[in-house]
């Protein structure tokens, strides 16, 4: 009778790593980063109407930057708002959010139409820098060394083999 081996998902080291990430994201710092990032994404999505882009731009130009900010804001909020629930993917989600934040900074010069006004540039650069800082802070969230089972042997030499 063959015995089936448990999958990698049940490996003790992986389970411990997930628990460490859960503890790291459950801290006040982790929750504050997630909350501020979620608000940043929601603001980015609504910013064309909050900042009043339509006061300076025609309807066609407004639609390109408005749609850009709407999509980027929703994507950023979804990525960063879910950081605490995807512990093993926290790092990649944060880096994807950083790319969206960088796009937010340069988008007034890249999207179609004459959208590079003082209001759109100022709004997108400020929101992009804040979003980038929060994404990098989330990417830097690492589990602490909560292990007290023995000395750190990560720098110890491997087993010696005698030939």
Secondary structure as UniProt FT lines:
FT   HELIX           8..10
FT   HELIX           12..25
FT   HELIX           28..50
FT   TURN            51..52
FT   HELIX           53..55
FT   HELIX           59..81
FT   HELIX           83..85
FT   HELIX           87..89
FT   HELIX           90..110
FT   HELIX           118..140
FT   TURN            154..155
//
